[in-house]
Amino acid sequence: MSQREESDRLNTHSHRLVSVLMYLMIFVVALRRKYDLVSPFSTGLSWAMLALFTLLYASQPLVTRRLKAYPRIYFAIQAIIIQFIGIFQSYQDTWAILYIVLGFQVARCFSRKEAIAWYGLFSASLLVTLMIEFGAISGPGRAMAYVVIGVLLISFDIQYSQHEDALAESQMLVSELKEASQKLADYTAQAEKLAAMQERNRMTQELHDSVGQKIFAIQLAAEATRLMLETDPQRAAGQIDDLQEQTQAALGQMRQLISEWRPG
């Protein structure tokens, strides 16, 4: 499994955990409806609104992939649904949990600047509604409690996601460094082979140029000495001594080149 695939797997796992938590929050609101609302009409209407909220929440990722402008429409509709649920005073303030659910989605859908604007809108709507229901003292206190809880949970999720991204990025960097190191080792081996080949070519050329020429000169001198043996034997004897010296010199040079050619 590649580092990118591992990163995607971790992010998918994190998203699933958050989704489970959000559905649990929606379930908490549903439980409060069961025990707090007594009117059949209120019960049925609140159930319908909560079911619509859940349906939109579940379908949001799929629809967003098909329609890029959908998130802004989605959050506006969801905020209206939450405010509508909030008019049932028997709910107390539990319905405000649904804003936390939206807050997680906002963090994943928008940039930080636009997300802050949505958080401000949600907080203002929550504050106004709770002040109307519970007064100018209790209302802001309740609203602040939900805002703080939401900020803590969403900040933790953001930090966790950033940590996963940073970990995946560092792992990818390590993998790339290992790959680069292997390529460098391969290039070094190729360079060494090329250098060895060039050195062999140089020695071959030197053997051909220097030793080859000397052997050719010795061959010519030997031919001349052979002819000289018939006309001037005394001079030919001196020439033979000279040929021996040249032969020894050529042999020594050849041995030196061969010794340099051998690996150390």
Secondary structure, DSSP 8 states (H G I E B T S, - for coil): --HHHHHHHHHHHHHHHHHHHHHHHHHHHHHHHHHH---HHHHHHHHHHHHHHHHHHHHHHHHHHH-TTHHHHHHHHHHHHHHHHHT-GGGTTGGGHHHHHHHHHHHHHS-HHHHHHHHHHHHHHHHHHHHHHHHHHHHHHHHHHHHHHHHHHHHHHHHHHHHHHHHHHHHHHHHHHHHHHHHHHHHHHHHHHHHHHHHHHHHHHHIIIIIHHHHHHHHHHHHHHHHHHHH-HHHHHHHHHHHHHHHHHHHHHHHHHHHHHS--
